[in-house]
Amino acid sequence: MRSAASKVVTRERAGELVAQARAEGRTVALANGCFDILHVGHVRYLQGASAEGDLLVVGVNGDASVRRWKGEGRPVLPAPDRALLVAALRSVDVVVVFEEDDVRALIAALRPDVHCKGTDYTAETVPEADAVLAYGGRVAIVGDRKEHDTRALLARIRG
């Protein structure tokens, strides 16, 4: 089994791993998120995403991106720590930290066969669905119902 640290790679290396997987006839799934305070909803989302392909690549938002999306005081954990935690999950094959506010550039670079989003989306509301559908990829909604939320978890911790 590969170490978690070896699963965290650059975008360029992720592209090489995706190309290798395709050459072997494997399908590529992409999931993404902030993963700030890993919780059971994240685990179920990534397990569901893994079931959609043979190689699961996970994009983790960089710190500045999380701050823009979630506000001051976030992320709680820095990107290298969040990436390593995600990489430690058995269902995850490759992790890439991306700095953009959305995952479109990573989608363009990797062209996954399937782009996976959590159940807080529908196929019609996935923001980057057009980018995936444009090259013939598909979008899958995976994971359990959105009953787990980092914001609510942090509120409970801060009490």
C-alpha positions in Angstrom: 0.0 0.0 0.0 1.3 3.4 -0.9 1.9 5.9 1.9 -0.5 8.8 2.2 2.3 11.3 1.5 3.1 9.7 -1.8 -0.5 10.2 -3.0 -0.2 14.0 -2.7 1.1 15.2 -6.0 1.4 18.2 -8.3 -1.2 18.8 -11.0 1.4 17.7 -13.6 2.1 14.4 -11.8 -1.6 13.8 -11.5 -1.9 14.2 -15.2 0.8 11.6 -15.7 -1.0 9.2 -13.4 -4.3 9.8 -15.1 -2.7 9.2 -18.5 -1.2 5.9 -17.2 -4.5 4.8 -15.8 -6.2 5.5 -19.2 -3.5 3.6 -21.0 -4.4 0.6 -18.8 -8.1 1.0 -19.7 -9.0 2.3 -16.3 -11.6 5.1 -15.7 -10.8 8.2 -13.8 -13.1 9.9 -11.2 -12.5 13.3 -9.8 -13.9 14.7 -6.5 -13.1 18.0 -4.9 -13.6 20.0 -1.8 -12.1 22.0 1.1 -12.0 19.0 3.5 -11.4 21.4 6.4 -11.9 19.1 9.5 -12.4 15.7 7.9 -15.8 14.2 8.9 -18.0 11.2 8.1 -19.8 13.0 5.3 -16.4 13.5 3.6 -15.5 9.9 4.0 -18.9 8.7 2.5 -18.6 11.2 -0.3 -15.1 10.0 -1.3 -16.1 6.3 -0.9 -19.0 7.0 -3.3 -16.7 8.9 -5.7 -14.3 6.0 -5.7 -17.0 3.6 -6.7 -17.5 5.7 -9.9 -14.1 5.0 -11.3 -10.9 2.9 -11.1 -8.7 5.8 -10.1 -10.0 8.5 -7.7 -8.3 11.9 -7.9 -9.3 14.4 -5.2 -8.8 18.1 -5.6 -8.3 19.9 -2.3 -8.9 23.7 -2.3 -5.8 25.7 -1.3 -5.9 27.9 1.8 -6.6 31.2 0.1 -9.4 29.6 -1.9 -11.0 28.2 1.3 -10.7 31.6 3.0 -12.5 33.2 0.0 -15.3 30.6 0.1 -15.7 30.0 3.8 -14.6 33.3 5.4 -12.0 34.6 7.9 -10.8 31.9 10.3 -10.9 29.2 7.7 -9.4 26.9 6.9 -8.7 25.5 10.3 -6.1 23.2 8.9 -3.5 24.2 6.3 -3.7 22.7 2.8 -0.8 20.2 3.3 -2.5 18.8 6.4 -5.9 18.6 4.7 -4.4 16.9 1.6 -2.6 14.3 3.7 -5.7 13.5 5.7 -7.7 12.9 2.5 -4.8 10.9 1.0 -4.8 8.6 4.1 -8.2 7.3 3.1 -8.1 3.9 1.3 -10.6 5.0 -1.3 -8.4 7.9 -2.5 -5.6 7.3 -5.0 -4.3 10.7 -5.8 -4.6 14.2 -4.2 -3.9 17.5 -5.8 -4.1 20.9 -4.0 -5.5 23.5 -6.3 -5.5 27.3 -5.7 -8.3 28.4 -8.0 -11.8 29.1 -6.5 -13.4 26.4 -8.6 -12.2 23.1 -10.0 -12.6 23.9 -13.7 -8.8 24.3 -14.4 -8.2 20.9 -12.7 -11.0 19.4 -14.8 -9.5 20.8 -18.0 -6.1 19.4 -17.1 -7.2 15.9 -16.1 -10.4 15.5 -18.1 -11.9 12.9 -15.7 -14.3 10.4 -17.1 -16.6 11.3 -14.2 -16.7 14.3 -12.0 -18.3 13.5 -8.6 -20.1 16.0 -6.3 -21.8 15.5 -3.0 -25.6 15.4 -2.4 -25.8 19.1 -1.6 -25.8 19.3 -5.5 -28.0 17.9 -8.2 -26.9 17.1 -11.7 -28.4 20.4 -12.7 -26.7 22.5 -10.1 -23.1 21.3 -10.3 -21.3 24.5 -11.3 -18.7 22.9 -13.5 -21.0 20.3 -15.2 -20.8 22.2 -18.5 -17.0 21.8 -18.5 -17.2 18.1 -17.9 -20.1 17.5 -20.4 -18.3 19.5 -23.1 -15.6 16.8 -23.6 -18.0 13.8 -23.1 -17.5 13.2 -19.4 -20.3 12.7 -16.9 -21.3 14.0 -13.6 -22.3 11.8 -10.6 -23.9 12.8 -7.3 -22.4 10.6 -4.6 -22.3 10.2 -0.8 -24.9 10.3 1.8 -27.5 13.0 2.5 -26.0 16.3 3.5 -26.3 15.9 7.2 -22.7 16.6 8.1 -21.3 20.1 7.9 -17.9 21.4 8.9 -19.4 24.8 9.8 -21.9 23.1 12.3 -19.1 20.9 13.6 -16.9 23.9 14.3 -19.8 25.7 16.0 -20.3 22.6 18.3 -16.6 22.5 19.1 -16.4 26.3 19.8 -19.6 25.9 21.8 
